[in-house]
Amino acid sequence: MKHMGELIAPPGVCRFCRCSEEDPCSFHRSEGPVWIAKARNCCNAPACIRARNEEHAARMRMESEWKRKRTPAEIGALIAEEQREKRRQYRLKAKSRKGRVA
């Protein structure tokens, strides 16, 4: 599965500091970047490693929220909200049809 950051930076370009072998960041002045990801899109600069770890932690929190069991009250509220949205969409379509000339 591709993640948002991987889609933005091609291989060989860090998706956080945007450094590459041709244009190294200030952390890699003497030598080129060392890649810590298999996709070669994250260098070993401390700020980039920290950003990658935070991104991973946020993704794990999101996944655990999706997998969380819902209470019957939460399920009822979600269903009611869905029904309200469907009614609203129906009313908007009906209004737009009213103004048309047949």
N, C-alpha and C positions, 0 to 999 in steps of 0.2 A: 504494500500500500504506500503510495506517495503522499508525503506530508506537504503542507503549504510551503515551508522553507525550501524543500528539495525541488519544488517546481520553479522557484524564483531563480536559484543559482545553478548554472551548469557545472558539471564536474571540473575541478581545478580552480574554482572560485569560491571563497568562503562566503556563506550566505549571511554571516553576521557582520564581518568587517570588510567584506568585498575584496580581500587581498587575493593575489594569485602568484604563480611563480614569476611572471613577468613584472608584476607590480606589488611587491611585498608590503605589508603594513609595518608600522613602527616597531612592533614586537619582533619582526623577522628581518631586520635591516641587514644583518651579516649573511644570513643564509635564507633560502626560500622557506615557505611554510611547510610544516609537518602536518599531514592530514590525520585526523583522529577518527574519521568516519570512512567506511568502506566506499561510499559514493563520492569521496573527495570533495565534500562541500562544507567542511568545518575544520578550521586550522586549530593548532594547539595554543593559541593566545588565551590567557586566563579569562578575559572578558567573553570570548567566544565559547569557551567550555562552559562557563557559568550560564550564558544565554541558552546553550543547547540543553543543559540540565534543567533549567527552568521551563523550557518548552516541553521537554519530556514529562516533567512533573505535572504540568498543566494538562497535557494530553491524558495522563493516567487518571487525574481527578475527573476529567470529563467522561472518560470511559466508565469509571466506577459510578458516576451519577446516572449514566444511561442504563446501567445494569441494575440499579437499585430497585428494590421491590416498592411498589406504590401501595398506599393504603386505599381502602374502598372510597374514602372521602376524596382523595386526590384523583382517583379514576373518574368518579362522578363529576368532579369539577372540570376535568379535561373534556369529558363527553359533552357537558353543558356548554363549554366554551366553543367546541367544534360546531355544535348545533346553532349557537348564536351567530357564528361566522357564516354558516351556510345560509341562514335566513337573511343575513345582511347582504350577501352576494346575490341572493334571489331578488331582494328588493331593488338593488342597484340595476340588475338586468331588466326588471320590469319597468323601472323608470326610464331606462334608455330606450326600450321598445315603445313606450308611450309617446315619445317625441317624434318618432318616425312616421312618415307619410307612406301609406301603402299604395 
